[in-house]
């Protein structure tokens, strides 16, 4: 994530989104193959922390909660 911070500080947001876009496939695979809410508390905490770290990276660039999906529609 070092390059992400560098691009943000240089206001090179297109490059930031390109880097973050590279995470789509690995994140999708993670959720397809990994049980985040594992019975083992330590494993569960580590997996949740990893997801939070990725979310923080995205939120440094944009508030993704403002994106409206097609299913939700517009108000």
Order of alpha helices (4+ residues) and beta strands (2+ residues): alpha-alpha-alpha-alpha
